């Protein structure tokens, strides 16, 4: 019946409607890793152990609070037998004062242990979050190409916060429950082995019930966290592509997909919480059954003067102290399952291999002339087929190389290889005669600047976005770069000029203005090698003329690689490389390629016929 209620969880679908695997987007075929809960707990302990001194203090307070918790009922029983039954009012007063002190001290120790544990938990998740964010910046571009950004954000936020909330309470609760359980059993055996035996009769039922429930909640909590990450990815994707959604009137489709993913979370969360909710209910039933047996048998023993009334009161309270820790441990175990599921997802990212480390003999670059050489370079993103096959060409310092070809020909792949976002499968790429695989990536990329089709700007001022190209640049240098990029005029028309705060992604200004700011950022970086990847493809004709002038100033004296579909943007290039199916089929200047009457000639005539370059 239960299996019918919990329908099999189907694989999520991307916003484009394609089926994805449970852990990876469509493009990834990686199998899920085997889970090792004990290893995950050891890794969490590795973070906690950095605060050993505070942990010892917390443990000391837990021991003290557990002892005071056990002492209270014992004093109550003594008070009943020695003062209430014997009607000793003065002794009763002193006993009540003692009880008040015990409960006040117990409250103080609980407050201290919670205060210190919260600090430890926050320090732990601070370290985890910092390490995760730092590691994300060490991962290769291929990692991000295969994953939804929203799903990664879910691991940085939701999963780590899940660990945080658990650490705040679970560590103390588990330690306190274990100590209370041991103490309660010891006193119960001392008071009455018979009544203790009666109490133990419910333990097997508690253990079996807890085991049966937690066996199911563990899988459901994992599914809940995975579904949450998938939903976050879908939300991030659809919000980022909202313009496309509205252009193609796909609102109903993305809403339907959202409802489907939201339903998966609802279903997994419902059953996870439902099973978890069974535990206290089952425990309460067993507790009440235990109390009834103790009260009945204890009453018979009291009538036969085999036990005092106070002892029965103490024993009933201690039996509660015995079953409550079992109940708490069961509940905390479910909370721990959820935290471990979140921690596993975090550690999955931390276990991803970072970009290949630089070798001990790596060359440190200081100054470059900008000579680039590709020698028999081949590369494939997947094992199915090569994207680039045996490509060779040479770019002299200061030369402009244009890359032309149909979509998927390998133009952007060449740039990815040159910047070492990916490494070649075979062949060699050199800069100034040095194999780039022997060069520090950071040094290589510092010599480059990129102006892409989708110019990305951060939330912040215009000045900060331009300065991103070189953080130590002065305000005068920032403004000079903006003037060279022809961006100064529109910046000065804005209310706060260079201190105007842009919205995330550069919202609030036009695409052309964003592109001019990207060019200014590249100018400020003062690169030796310049990459222009469809830098004017989404710009209107009037703005393109302005941007072309800025790009010409930017390319002057720099080795430049230009990718463009508009041929008028590359006609002035020193050399044009025509790529088809990952191979260079033609090479030469604009005039030379027209005279050869090959693919470039046909492409040029086709574009001129349709007026694309007019």
RODO-2510 file (C-alpha; in nm, 4 decimals, decimal comma):
residues 614
     n   res          X          Y          Z
     1     x     0,0000     0,0000     0,0000
     2     x     0,2776     0,2389     0,0961
     3     x     0,4618     0,1779    -0,2309
     4     x     0,1454     0,2695    -0,4175
     5     x     0,1119     0,5925    -0,2221
     6     x     0,4744     0,6891    -0,2707
     7     x     0,4943     0,6901    -0,6471
     8     x     0,8356     0,6218    -0,7999
     9     x     1,0354     0,9408    -0,8296
    10     x     1,0857     1,0214    -1,1970
    11     x     1,3943     1,1919    -1,3293
    12     x     1,3548     1,5708    -1,3523
    13     x     1,3327     1,7481    -1,6826
    14     x     1,5198     2,0579    -1,7857
    15     x     1,3427     2,3757    -1,8924
    16     x     1,3754     2,2557    -2,2518
    17     x     1,1810     1,9404    -2,1689
    18     x     1,4708     1,6936    -2,1930
    19     x     1,5060     1,4165    -1,9398
    20     x     1,8002     1,4516    -1,7011
    21     x     1,9740     1,2074    -1,4714
    22     x     1,9171     1,2287    -1,0958
    23     x     2,2478     1,3965    -1,0162
    24     x     2,3579     1,5567    -1,3425
    25     x     2,2085     1,7665    -1,6183
    26     x     2,1441     1,6155    -1,9578
    27     x     2,4989     1,6590    -2,0812
    28     x     2,6495     1,4580    -1,7980
    29     x     2,6403     1,0791    -1,7768
    30     x     2,8309     1,0433    -1,4522
    31     x     2,6991     0,7684    -1,2267
    32     x     2,5945     0,8658    -0,8712
    33     x     2,8607     0,7949    -0,6154
    34     x     2,8119     0,5335    -0,3466
    35     x     2,7131     0,6897    -0,0136
    36     x     2,9193     0,6371     0,2990
    37     x     2,7437     0,7827     0,6001
    38     x     3,0184     0,7030     0,8490
    39     x     3,2747     0,8735     0,6272
    40     x     3,0507     1,1802     0,6005
    41     x     3,0133     1,1972     0,9797
    42     x     3,3904     1,1694     1,0191
    43     x     3,4381     1,4584     0,7803
    44     x     3,1875     1,6712     0,9722
    45     x     3,3753     1,5827     1,2909
    46     x     3,6921     1,7004     1,1200
    47     x     3,5419     2,0511     1,1066
    48     x     3,4021     2,0339     1,4603
    49     x     3,7332     1,9189     1,6085
    50     x     3,8897     2,2536     1,5172
    51     x     3,7073     2,3946     1,8217
    52     x     3,8112     2,1259     2,0689
    53     x     3,8441     2,3614     2,3678
    54     x     3,4866     2,4847     2,3311
    55     x     3,3657     2,1324     2,2646
    56     x     3,5159     2,0205     2,5957
    57     x     3,3372     2,3079     2,7697
    58     x     3,0118     2,2124     2,5999
    59     x     3,0602     1,8502     2,7041
    60     x     3,1331     1,9596     3,0611
    61     x     2,8112     2,1634     3,0683
    62     x     2,6169     1,8711     2,9182
    63     x     2,7477     1,6415     3,1928
    64     x     2,6575     1,9002     3,4566
    65     x     2,3082     1,9636     3,3176
    66     x     2,2413     1,5889     3,2816
    67     x     2,3520     1,5294     3,6394
    68     x     2,1337     1,8130     3,7672
    69     x     1,8419     1,6818     3,5604
    70     x     1,8766     1,3430     3,7326
    71     x     1,9301     1,5006     4,0737
    72     x     1,5998     1,6898     4,0665
    73     x     1,3616     1,3889     4,0729
    74     x     1,5773     1,2161     4,3354
    75     x     1,5427     1,5173     4,5667
    76     x     1,1682     1,5236     4,5010
    77     x     1,1379     1,1608     4,6154
    78     x     1,3485     1,2294     4,9256
    79     x     1,1320     1,5307     5,0015
    80     x     0,8130     1,3242     4,9835
    81     x     0,9441     1,0430     5,2072
    82     x     1,1390     1,2513     5,4620
    83     x     0,9406     1,5722     5,4901
    84     x     0,5900     1,5544     5,3388
    85     x     0,4970     1,2082     5,4717
    86     x     0,6529     1,2929     5,8100
    87     x     0,5023     1,6482     5,7987
    88     x     0,8407     1,8174     5,8613
    89     x     0,7726     2,1756     5,7473
    90     x     1,1205     2,3196     5,8187
    91     x     1,2925     2,0356     5,6364
    92     x     1,0436     2,0789     5,3488
    93     x     1,1425     2,4469     5,3165
    94     x     1,5151     2,3693     5,2977
    95     x     1,4472     2,0903     5,0497
    96     x     1,2445     2,3232     4,8264
    97     x     1,5257     2,5799     4,8353
    98     x     1,7705     2,3077     4,7345
    99     x     1,5437     2,2037     4,4480
   100     x     1,5223     2,5662     4,3315
   101     x     1,9022     2,5923     4,3262
   102     x     1,9287     2,2670     4,1308
   103     x     1,6840     2,3807     3,8645
   104     x     1,8425     2,7285     3,8364
   105     x     2,1882     2,5746     3,7922
   106     x     2,0474     2,3300     3,5421
   107     x     1,9045     2,6202     3,3379
   108     x     2,2387     2,8048     3,3486
   109     x     2,4325     2,5011     3,2258
   110     x     2,1819     2,4467     2,9443
   111     x     2,2143     2,8115     2,8373
   112     x     2,5936     2,7958     2,8400
   113     x     2,6109     2,4739     2,6410
   114     x     2,3695     2,6118     2,3805
   115     x     2,5598     2,9425     2,3616
   116     x     2,8956     2,7741     2,3051
   117     x     2,7564     2,5113     2,0691
   118     x     2,5931     2,7749     1,8478
   119     x     2,9335     2,9420     1,8155
   120     x     3,0967     2,6108     1,7236
   121     x     2,8230     2,5285     1,4710
   122     x     2,8460     2,8681     1,3035
   123     x     3,2258     2,8475     1,2853
   124     x     3,1938     2,5012     1,1328
   125     x     2,9493     2,5996     0,8597
   126     x     3,1484     2,9198     0,8021
   127     x     3,4523     2,7037     0,7250
   128     x     3,2488     2,4635     0,5105
   129     x     3,0829     2,7444     0,3163
   130     x     3,4140     2,9267     0,2654
   131     x     3,5903     2,6083     0,1555
   132     x     3,3071     2,5192    -0,0817
   133     x     3,2961     2,8651    -0,2404
   134     x     3,6746     2,8730    -0,2734
   135     x     3,6745     2,5250    -0,4264
   136     x     3,4094     2,6255    -0,6786
   137     x     3,6554     2,8821    -0,8127
   138     x     3,9205     2,6131    -0,8533
   139     x     3,7002     2,3850    -1,0617
   140     x     3,7378     2,3774    -1,4399
   141     x     3,4886     2,5425    -1,6717
   142     x     3,3783     2,1947    -1,7827
   143     x     3,2312     2,1383    -1,4357
   144     x     2,9995     2,4407    -1,4676
   145     x     2,9130     2,3550    -1,8275
   146     x     2,7526     2,0319    -1,7061
   147     x     2,5541     2,1614    -1,4093
   148     x     2,2669     2,3966    -1,3410
   149     x     2,3779     2,7060    -1,1551
   150     x     2,0697     2,7061    -0,9331
   151     x     2,1429     2,3502    -0,8212
   152     x     2,4967     2,4539    -0,7227
   153     x     2,3573     2,7543    -0,5356
   154     x     2,1303     2,5171    -0,3448
   155     x     2,4350     2,3274    -0,2176
   156     x     2,6087     2,6462    -0,1040
   157     x     2,2990     2,7754     0,0753
   158     x     2,0269     2,5195     0,1569
   159     x     2,2447     2,2145     0,2184
   160     x     2,4991     2,3938     0,4365
   161     x     2,2204     2,5682     0,6287
   162     x     2,0699     2,2243     0,6899
   163     x     2,4000     2,1132     0,8441
   164     x     2,4110     2,4330     1,0521
   165     x     2,0636     2,3913     1,2028
   166     x     2,1411     2,0294     1,2916
   167     x     2,4738     2,1051     1,4573
   168     x     2,3129     2,3759     1,6673
   169     x     2,0979     2,1206     1,8477
   170     x     2,1809     1,7610     1,7614
   171     x     2,5284     1,7341     1,9158
   172     x     2,4081     1,8589     2,2544
   173     x     2,0881     1,6589     2,2370
   174     x     2,2648     1,3322     2,1540
   175     x     2,5264     1,3718     2,4280
   176     x     2,2665     1,4812     2,6827
   177     x     2,0329     1,1953     2,5923
   178     x     2,3069     0,9325     2,6210
   179     x     2,4250     1,0616     2,9602
   180     x     2,0702     1,0933     3,0916
   181     x     1,9896     0,7437     2,9690
   182     x     2,2909     0,5906     3,1443
   183     x     2,2255     0,7824     3,4655
   184     x     1,8553     0,7039     3,4712
   185     x     1,9106     0,3299     3,4188
   186     x     2,1713     0,3212     3,6959
   187     x     1,9418     0,4869     3,9506
   188     x     1,6419     0,2784     3,8434
   189     x     1,8343    -0,0440     3,8973
   190     x     1,9393     0,0796     4,2413
   191     x     1,5803     0,1688     4,3345
   192     x     1,4002    -0,1402     4,2001
   193     x     1,5355    -0,4041     3,9608
   194     x     1,1825    -0,5390     3,9131
   195     x     1,0346    -0,2077     3,8001
   196     x     1,3429    -0,1512     3,5818
   197     x     1,2779    -0,4823     3,4121
   198     x     0,9195    -0,3734     3,3407
   199     x     1,0499    -0,0516     3,1860
   200     x     1,2892    -0,2458     2,9639
   201     x     0,9998    -0,4445     2,8178
   202     x     0,9107    -0,1526     2,5878
   203     x     1,2700    -0,1017     2,4630
   204     x     1,2627    -0,3699     2,1880
   205     x     0,9438    -0,2184     2,0484
   206     x     1,1040     0,1290     2,0544
   207     x     1,4186     0,0095     1,8803
   208     x     1,2309    -0,1859     1,6147
   209     x     0,9870     0,0983     1,5467
   210     x     1,2653     0,3536     1,5220
   211     x     1,4697     0,1318     1,2918
   212     x     1,1712     0,0661     1,0660
   213     x     1,0936     0,4371     1,0367
   214     x     1,4472     0,5726     0,9942
   215     x     1,5234     0,3162     0,7263
   216     x     1,2632     0,4902     0,5117
   217     x     1,3234     0,8501     0,6137
   218     x     1,6917     0,8385     0,5138
   219     x     1,6095     0,7750     0,1484
   220     x     1,3282     1,0293     0,1531
   221     x     1,5477     1,3028     0,3037
   222     x     1,8074     1,2419     0,0314
   223     x     1,5360     1,2624    -0,2320
   224     x     1,4010     1,5800    -0,0750
   225     x     1,7411     1,7551    -0,0875
   226     x     1,8005     1,6426    -0,4472
   227     x     1,4558     1,7599    -0,5559
   228     x     1,5108     2,0939    -0,3832
   229     x     1,8357     2,1450    -0,5727
   230     x     1,6639     2,0527    -0,8995
   231     x     1,3819     2,3005    -0,8334
   232     x     1,6296     2,5779    -0,7537
   233     x     1,8091     2,5042    -1,0793
   234     x     1,4809     2,5232    -1,2716
   235     x     1,3877     2,8540    -1,1053
   236     x     1,7293     3,0064    -1,1768
   237     x     1,7180     2,8893    -1,5376
   238     x     1,3675     3,0158    -1,6114
   239     x     1,4183     3,3517    -1,4394
   240     x     1,7483     3,4054    -1,6249
   241     x     1,5763     3,3122    -1,9519
   242     x     1,2525     3,4974    -1,8788
   243     x     1,2799     3,7054    -2,1950
   244     x     1,3031     3,3894    -2,4083
   245     x     1,0154     3,2295    -2,2178
   246     x     0,7906     3,5266    -2,2980
   247     x     0,9131     3,5575    -2,6573
   248     x     0,8021     3,2025    -2,7325
   249     x     0,4956     3,2157    -2,5050
   250     x     0,6180     2,9211    -2,2986
   251     x     0,4827     3,0469    -1,9658
   252     x     0,2346     2,7612    -1,9309
   253     x     0,5044     2,5036    -2,0043
   254     x     0,7575     2,6317    -1,7504
   255     x     0,4822     2,6715    -1,4909
   256     x     0,3768     2,3120    -1,5540
   257     x     0,7373     2,1959    -1,5177
   258     x     0,7678     2,3962    -1,1966
   259     x     0,4535     2,2355    -1,0584
   260     x     0,5900     1,8923    -1,1461
   261     x     0,9189     1,9569    -0,9655
   262     x     0,7396     2,1268    -0,6781
   263     x     0,5144     1,8222    -0,6485
   264     x     0,8209     1,5973    -0,6175
   265     x     0,9461     1,8068    -0,3259
   266     x     0,6013     1,8067    -0,1660
   267     x     0,5724     1,4302    -0,1993
   268     x     0,9210     1,3457    -0,0695
   269     x     0,8979     1,6039     0,2106
   270     x     0,5480     1,4853     0,3053
   271     x     0,6558     1,1253     0,3499
   272     x     0,9855     1,2164     0,5152
   273     x     0,8061     1,4349     0,7703
   274     x     0,5205     1,1859     0,8069
   275     x     0,7548     0,8997     0,8894
   276     x     0,9528     1,1266     1,1217
   277     x     0,6272     1,2292     1,2918
   278     x     0,5480     0,8651     1,3642
   279     x     0,8384     0,8414     1,6084
   280     x     0,7087     1,0686     1,8884
   281     x     0,3588     0,9226     1,8534
   282     x     0,4839     0,5649     1,8850
   283     x     0,7103     0,6636     2,1719
   284     x     0,4255     0,8332     2,3576
   285     x     0,2101     0,5218     2,3325
   286     x     0,4938     0,3048     2,4628
   287     x     0,5733     0,5587     2,7355
   288     x     0,2160     0,5596     2,8584
   289     x     0,2107     0,1793     2,8558
   290     x     0,5335     0,1760     3,0580
   291     x     0,3963     0,4283     3,3107
   292     x     0,0796     0,2240     3,3556
   293     x     0,2786    -0,0916     3,4307
   294     x     0,5099     0,0914     3,6730
   295     x     0,2193     0,2573     3,8538
   296     x     0,0285    -0,0683     3,8856
   297     x     0,3185    -0,2878     4,0007
   298     x     0,4648    -0,0051     4,2124
   299     x     0,1316     0,0428     4,3885
   300     x     0,1191    -0,3292     4,4763
   301     x     0,4764    -0,3155     4,6121
   302     x     0,3918    -0,0038     4,8176
   303     x     0,0879    -0,1749     4,9725
   304     x     0,3201    -0,4547     5,0832
   305     x     0,5707    -0,1993     5,2200
   306     x     0,8348    -0,3187     4,9726
   307     x     0,8870     0,0334     4,8346
   308     x     0,8052     0,3845     4,9547
   309     x     0,5702     0,6350     4,7901
   310     x     0,8646     0,8683     4,7274
   311     x     1,0583     0,5907     4,5581
   312     x     0,7634     0,5244     4,3260
   313     x     0,7479     0,8940     4,2396
   314     x     1,1231     0,8973     4,1739
   315     x     1,1023     0,5812     3,9687
   316     x     0,8155     0,7103     3,7529
   317     x     1,0105     1,0273     3,6855
   318     x     1,3273     0,8326     3,6069
   319     x     1,1379     0,6004     3,3765
   320     x     1,0339     0,9143     3,1934
   321     x     1,4009     1,0188     3,1938
   322     x     1,4731     0,6766     3,0461
   323     x     1,2172     0,6854     2,7630
   324     x     1,2556     1,0545     2,6796
   325     x     1,6238     1,0172     2,5774
   326     x     1,5281     0,7220     2,3601
   327     x     1,2622     0,9364     2,1986
   328     x     1,5045     1,2283     2,1574
   329     x     1,7740     1,0032     2,0135
   330     x     1,5275     0,8672     1,7588
   331     x     1,4180     1,2177     1,6575
   332     x     1,7753     1,3444     1,6411
   333     x     1,8724     1,0490     1,4290
   334     x     1,6185     1,1585     1,1676
   335     x     1,7473     1,5145     1,1865
   336     x     2,0974     1,3780     1,1509
   337     x     1,9897     1,1842     0,8407
   338     x     1,8759     1,5086     0,6814
   339     x     2,1987     1,6883     0,7747
   340     x     2,4167     1,4053     0,6447
   341     x     2,2211     1,4075     0,3176
   342     x     2,2983     1,7795     0,2841
   343     x     2,6610     1,7350     0,3885
   344     x     2,7083     1,4589     0,1307
   345     x     2,5972     1,6951    -0,1438
   346     x     2,8467     1,9546    -0,0207
   347     x     3,1297     1,7011    -0,0025
   348     x     3,0403     1,5789    -0,3518
   349     x     3,1436     1,9224    -0,4804
   350     x     3,4511     1,9393    -0,2566
   351     x     3,5571     1,5991    -0,3933
   352     x     3,5394     1,7200    -0,7516
   353     x     3,8847     1,7471    -0,9023
   354     x     4,0088     2,1034    -0,9321
   355     x     4,1819     2,2283    -1,2420
   356     x     4,4989     2,0318    -1,2924
   357     x     4,7610     2,1689    -1,0563
   358     x     5,0620     2,3437    -1,1961
   359     x     5,3727     2,1276    -1,2069
   360     x     5,6776     2,2108    -1,0007
   361     x     5,8633     2,3348    -1,3095
   362     x     5,5802     2,5569    -1,4378
   363     x     5,6934     2,8735    -1,6119
   364     x     5,5952     3,2075    -1,4575
   365     x     5,5089     3,4653    -1,7228
   366     x     5,5927     3,8320    -1,6753
   367     x     5,5921     3,9897    -2,0205
   368     x     5,4731     3,8485    -2,3516
   369     x     5,5134     3,9550    -2,7123
   370     x     5,1923     3,7741    -2,8077
   371     x     5,3185     3,5126    -3,0531
   372     x     5,0705     3,2214    -3,0621
   373     x     5,1191     2,8887    -3,2365
   374     x     4,8812     2,5911    -3,2705
   375     x     5,0573     2,2730    -3,3793
   376     x     4,8460     1,9673    -3,4735
   377     x     4,5911     2,0397    -3,1993
   378     x     4,2999     1,7998    -3,1491
   379     x     4,0307     1,8062    -2,8803
   380     x     3,6960     1,6452    -2,7983
   381     x     3,4476     1,7443    -2,5261
   382     x     3,3103     1,3916    -2,5224
   383     x     3,4519     1,0632    -2,6387
   384     x     3,2001     1,0488    -2,9210
   385     x     3,3982     1,2603    -3,1691
   386     x     3,6597     1,5330    -3,2037
   387     x     3,5495     1,8965    -3,1952
   388     x     3,8908     2,0147    -3,3172
   389     x     4,0992     1,7911    -3,5419
   390     x     4,4687     1,8448    -3,6240
   391     x     4,4509     2,2271    -3,6302
   392     x     4,7726     2,4206    -3,6962
   393     x     4,8278     2,7946    -3,7477
   394     x     5,0564     3,0742    -3,6354
   395     x     4,9735     3,4235    -3,5100
   396     x     5,2525     3,6801    -3,5059
   397     x     5,2710     3,9414    -3,2279
   398     x     5,0139     4,2161    -3,2877
   399     x     4,8391     4,0216    -3,5655
   400     x     4,4601     4,0001    -3,5871
   401     x     4,3269     3,6525    -3,6620
   402     x     3,9598     3,6148    -3,7516
   403     x     3,7797     3,2822    -3,7080
   404     x     3,4878     3,2152    -3,9412
   405     x     3,2728     2,9107    -3,9892
   406     x     2,9313     2,7573    -3,9301
   407     x     2,7962     2,6982    -3,5835
   408     x     2,9751     2,4070    -3,4168
   409     x     3,2818     2,4352    -3,6378
   410     x     3,5076     2,4787    -3,3344
   411     x     3,5735     2,8544    -3,3243
   412     x     3,4987     2,9053    -2,9556
   413     x     3,6705     2,5761    -2,8746
   414     x     3,9990     2,7167    -3,0089
   415     x     3,9620     3,0102    -2,7702
   416     x     3,8800     2,7772    -2,4794
   417     x     4,1981     2,5833    -2,5515
   418     x     4,4124     2,8952    -2,5858
   419     x     4,2912     3,0277    -2,2494
   420     x     4,3239     2,6780    -2,0931
   421     x     3,9621     2,6537    -1,9916
   422     x     4,0149     2,3113    -2,1465
   423     x     4,3428     2,1349    -2,2256
   424     x     4,4225     1,9780    -2,5612
   425     x     4,3935     1,6030    -2,6126
   426     x     4,6901     1,6095    -2,8482
   427     x     4,9124     1,8664    -3,0123
   428     x     5,0794     2,1725    -2,8632
   429     x     4,9764     2,5352    -2,8174
   430     x     5,2609     2,7765    -2,7486
   431     x     5,2750     3,1418    -2,6506
   432     x     5,6093     3,3065    -2,7286
   433     x     5,7432     2,9571    -2,7887
   434     x     5,6357     2,8254    -2,4455
   435     x     5,3932     2,5323    -2,4182
   436     x     5,0924     2,6792    -2,2363
   437     x     5,0514     2,3543    -2,0380
   438     x     5,3803     2,4464    -1,8701
   439     x     5,2605     2,7968    -1,7851
   440     x     5,0662     2,8993    -1,4732
   441     x     4,7051     2,9471    -1,5768
   442     x     4,6729     3,2678    -1,3755
   443     x     4,9815     3,4155    -1,5464
   444     x     4,8506     3,3163    -1,8891
   445     x     4,5031     3,4625    -1,8325
   446     x     4,6449     3,7851    -1,6912
   447     x     4,7928     3,8426    -2,0359
   448     x     4,4476     3,8050    -2,1932
   449     x     4,1247     4,0004    -2,2029
   450     x     3,7859     3,8849    -2,3271
   451     x     3,4950     4,0724    -2,4830
   452     x     3,2118     3,8239    -2,5286
   453     x     2,8733     3,8290    -2,6948
   454     x     2,6938     3,8329    -2,3594
   455     x     2,8859     4,0956    -2,1655
   456     x     2,8509     4,0196    -1,7970
   457     x     2,8533     4,3011    -1,5446
   458     x     2,8392     4,2632    -1,1677
   459     x     2,6101     4,4420    -0,9282
   460     x     2,8049     4,7494    -0,8256
   461     x     2,9100     5,0868    -0,9602
   462     x     3,0203     5,1479    -1,3178
   463     x     3,3634     5,2400    -1,1845
   464     x     3,3926     4,9071    -0,9991
   465     x     3,2882     4,7094    -1,3087
   466     x     3,5491     4,8761    -1,5281
   467     x     3,8149     4,8395    -1,2564
   468     x     3,7485     4,4655    -1,2544
   469     x     3,9966     4,4505    -1,5405
   470     x     4,2761     4,5734    -1,3117
   471     x     4,1950     4,6198    -0,9449
   472     x     4,4888     4,8514    -0,8697
   473     x     4,3879     5,1024    -1,1386
   474     x     4,3333     5,4630    -1,0312
   475     x     4,0118     5,6552    -1,0961
   476     x     4,1910     5,8514    -1,3689
   477     x     4,2947     5,5288    -1,5428
   478     x     3,9380     5,3968    -1,5206
   479     x     3,8001     5,7112    -1,6817
   480     x     4,0697     5,7096    -1,9495
   481     x     3,9775     5,3508    -2,0395
   482     x     3,6113     5,4528    -2,0623
   483     x     3,7031     5,7383    -2,2971
   484     x     3,9015     5,5020    -2,5223
   485     x     3,6010     5,2693    -2,5301
   486     x     3,3711     5,5607    -2,6164
   487     x     3,1719     5,4938    -2,2985
   488     x     3,2607     5,8153    -2,1139
   489     x     2,9922     6,0247    -2,2816
   490     x     2,6941     5,8099    -2,1810
   491     x     2,8388     5,7562    -1,8316
   492     x     2,8589     6,1318    -1,7700
   493     x     2,4900     6,1673    -1,8649
   494     x     2,3857     5,9377    -1,5799
   495     x     2,2825     6,0894    -1,2485
   496     x     2,5717     5,9486    -1,0441
   497     x     2,8058     5,9132    -1,3421
   498     x     3,0832     5,6617    -1,2612
   499     x     2,9284     5,5942    -0,9192
   500     x     2,5994     5,4787    -1,0736
   501     x     2,5084     5,1418    -0,9227
   502     x     2,4183     4,8789    -1,1803
   503     x     2,1641     4,6082    -1,1115
   504     x     2,2728     4,2406    -1,1146
   505     x     2,3854     4,1400    -1,4616
   506     x     2,4161     4,5048    -1,5654
   507     x     2,0419     4,5677    -1,5618
   508     x     1,9327     4,9275    -1,6179
   509     x     2,1523     5,0023    -1,9218
   510     x     2,1321     4,8919    -2,2853
   511     x     2,3142     4,5983    -2,4400
   512     x     2,5353     4,8357    -2,6364
   513     x     2,6288     5,0300    -2,3243
   514     x     2,7134     4,7055    -2,1440
   515     x     2,9346     4,6085    -2,4343
   516     x     3,1164     4,9436    -2,4222
   517     x     3,1800     4,8949    -2,0496
   518     x     3,3163     4,5466    -2,1238
   519     x     3,5523     4,6985    -2,3799
   520     x     3,6620     4,9610    -2,1274
   521     x     3,7291     4,6819    -1,8791
   522     x     3,9422     4,5014    -2,1378
   523     x     4,1313     4,8210    -2,2245
   524     x     4,2092     4,8769    -1,8571
   525     x     4,3441     4,5205    -1,8285
   526     x     4,5979     4,6136    -2,0997
   527     x     4,6216     4,2590    -2,2396
   528     x     4,8795     4,1226    -2,4780
   529     x     4,6249     3,8796    -2,6276
   530     x     4,2686     3,9918    -2,6956
   531     x     3,9690     3,7613    -2,7485
   532     x     3,6566     3,8983    -2,9206
   533     x     3,3833     3,6352    -2,9333
   534     x     3,0822     3,7689    -3,1241
   535     x     3,1349     4,1025    -2,9496
   536     x     2,8941     4,2912    -3,1790
   537     x     2,6438     4,0224    -3,2772
   538     x     2,3629     4,1499    -3,0544
   539     x     2,4185     4,5217    -3,1243
   540     x     2,2221     4,7470    -3,3577
   541     x     2,3989     4,8880    -3,6621
   542     x     2,4447     5,2427    -3,5257
   543     x     2,5866     5,1189    -3,1947
   544     x     2,8011     4,8670    -3,3799
   545     x     2,9840     5,1454    -3,5629
   546     x     3,0684     5,3076    -3,2317
   547     x     3,1773     4,9749    -3,0812
   548     x     3,3844     4,8912    -3,3891
   549     x     3,5814     5,2125    -3,3426
   550     x     3,6423     5,1226    -2,9778
   551     x     3,7462     4,7692    -3,0726
   552     x     3,9933     4,8974    -3,3320
   553     x     4,1587     5,1105    -3,0654
   554     x     4,1598     4,8142    -2,8303
   555     x     4,3142     4,5736    -3,0857
   556     x     4,5920     4,8101    -3,1895
   557     x     4,9295     4,6526    -3,1093
   558     x     4,7720     4,3394    -2,9580
   559     x     4,7473     3,9837    -3,0838
   560     x     4,3736     3,9519    -3,1395
   561     x     4,1415     3,6629    -3,2118
   562     x     3,8051     3,7664    -3,3487
   563     x     3,5035     3,5369    -3,3830
   564     x     3,2190     3,6864    -3,5811
   565     x     2,9364     3,5936    -3,8144
   566     x     2,9156     3,9445    -3,9562
   567     x     3,1879     3,9541    -4,2179
   568     x     3,2154     4,3332    -4,2124
   569     x     3,3609     4,3058    -3,8622
   570     x     3,6529     4,0906    -3,9754
   571     x     3,7403     4,2181    -4,3209
   572     x     4,0274     4,4240    -4,1773
   573     x     4,1810     4,1175    -4,0076
   574     x     4,5365     4,0289    -4,1069
   575     x     4,4310     3,6694    -4,1616
   576     x     4,0982     3,4866    -4,1726
   577     x     4,0778     3,1190    -4,0781
   578     x     3,7745     2,9305    -4,2093
   579     x     3,6767     2,6335    -3,9928
   580     x     3,4482     2,3507    -4,0976
   581     x     3,3876     2,0366    -3,8923
   582     x     3,6772     2,1200    -3,6596
   583     x     3,9343     2,1701    -3,9361
   584     x     4,0859     2,4752    -4,1044
   585     x     3,9750     2,4548    -4,4659
   586     x     4,0811     2,8014    -4,5821
   587     x     4,3205     3,0711    -4,4620
   588     x     4,4161     3,4139    -4,5954
   589     x     4,3109     3,7755    -4,6096
   590     x     3,9625     3,8869    -4,7100
   591     x     4,0682     3,9599    -5,0665
   592     x     4,2668     3,6356    -5,0992
   593     x     3,9757     3,4227    -4,9843
   594     x     3,7370     3,5952    -5,2251
   595     x     3,9715     3,5242    -5,5136
   596     x     3,9827     3,1520    -5,4234
   597     x     3,6033     3,1264    -5,4612
   598     x     3,5721     2,8706    -5,1811
   599     x     3,3444     2,8462    -4,8786
   600     x     3,4298     3,1996    -4,7627
   601     x     3,3436     3,3375    -5,1083
   602     x     3,0053     3,1616    -5,1016
   603     x     2,9383     3,2807    -4,7495
   604     x     3,0275     3,6386    -4,8417
   605     x     2,8069     3,6404    -5,1496
   606     x     2,5178     3,4882    -4,9581
   607     x     2,5383     3,7546    -4,6878
   608     x     2,5747     4,0359    -4,9381
   609     x     2,2751     3,9045    -5,1322
   610     x     2,0578     3,9138    -4,8201
   611     x     2,1984     4,2525    -4,7167
   612     x     2,3479     4,1250    -4,3907
   613     x     2,6641     4,3253    -4,4325
   614     x     2,5199     4,6401    -4,5729
***
